[in-house]
Amino acid sequence: MRLKAVGAEILAALTLACPVLAFSEPIGSDDAVIDADDTIAADTPDSDSNDTAWLSASKDTSTQVTAEVDSFYTLTVPEEITLSGTDGTIKTGTIPVTLMGDIPLKGTVRVKTTATPLQSKGATDVSMTITTPKIEWNRTDMLGNGTSSDYSVSAVLAPGDWTGTVTFECSMQ
């Protein structure tokens, strides 16, 4: 007998702890299956009883979408160029500078150039002149394949083997 009483107590406790779910609007025989895009929200009725939760179909639902997109860019320049020219001792060369990537909408990338003097064994160091037609790229310039600008380098050189380095420093604004 005690077993029956314990079983009845457990059943009563489960009935109170597990609310009964019911639809707030009847489903008729001509109603279609609820669309998978609809959201079913549980509403608690305004009564003192907490043993029933009411479900209602909501047509006004939303999903918050968030994303973290990192900025990146790539500067591409050749490893080496050769200065040449037939105009006496003035030698020139071109350095194609390409920037591509994805940066913030109002962001820019600035390119600053510095150069070491050209050196040749037994000769005095010679400064290079660098012409930089574009020093700032915006997001539109950088999307897709990016945008290139031809920087020119020139120096007045005597015969000999000359070497120097042009350095490109980028900063995102």
C-alpha positions, 0 to 999 in steps of 0.5 A: 500500500505504501508503494501506491501512495509514493507512486501517487505522490511522484505523479502529483509532483511531476504534474505540478512541476511540468506545465501543460502546453496548449495552443492559444488559437485552435488549429482547424482542418484547413490550417496549413502546417506552421511555416518553418520561418515562424517563431513559436513563443511561449506566453504565460497566461495572466492567471495565478496558475503556473501549470500551463504555458500558452504558445502563440505564433509570432509574425514579428521576430528578429535576429541580431547579427554581429560580425567582427571583420579585421582590417588587412592590407598588403603592400606589393613592391618589386624586390629589385629594380635597375636604374637605366638611361641614355641621358648622360649620367642621369639614371631612372627607374620605376617602382610599381607600388600596389596596395590591396586589402580591406580597411574601415570605410573612412580609413586610409593607408599612407605610404612613406618612403625613405632611401639610403644613398646609392653607393659604389666602391671608391665613389662618393655616395649619391642621393636618390630622388624619389617621386611619389605620385600617390601616398594615400590609399582609401578603402575603395582604392584597395578593394579587389586587386587594389590600385597601383602607383608608379614611383620613380627613382632617379640619380646622377651617377658616374659609371660603376656598380651602384646599390641602395635601398628604398624603404616603404613604411605604411600606416593606417589612419 
